[in-house]
Structure formats: C-alpha cells, structure tokens
Amino acid sequence: MACPQAPRCTLHSQLSTSHALTVWQTLFCDSGFDRCVRYRLGAIGAVVPADLLPDGRTHLPQKGKRG
C-alpha cells in the first residue's frame, strides 16, 4: 500500500524525478511508509522539515565521505 501522504510530501516529488533516488521511494513511499519518519511526524501534526529523509537523516550520504 502506498503512503497516503505522498501527494502532499515535498520529498516524494523529488524522489520520483531521480532514478538514483527511486530506491527511497520504493522502500518508504510505495510500501513500508509506517517506517518513514516524515510520515510519522505528519501523522501527529508535527512540522516536517524539508530536508528530512524517510530514515530520519537530514541529508543524502555523499559518496566517499565518512562520518
């Protein structure tokens, strides 16, 4: 079952436009949306930061960076 908040999610549209990011969409938007931090925040009426990723990180990992 797809995420009911996907039509309102600003990140969803960004994920769907990049082939490299479609794995995020598959894992969190198309199924398993109950694991999505963005979904859970929205479900309780909290503000969802624009840069918040479904797993709770606030930026995509950069290749070659450690930390």
Sequence and secondary structure as in RCSB ss.txt:
>XXXX:A:sequence
MACPQAPRCTLHSQLSTSHALTVWQTLFCDSGFDRCVRYRLGAIGAVVPADLLPDGRTHLPQKGKRG
>XXXX:A:secstr
   TTGGG HHHHHHHT GGGHHHIIIIISS GGG HHHHHHHTT    TT  TTS SS   TT   
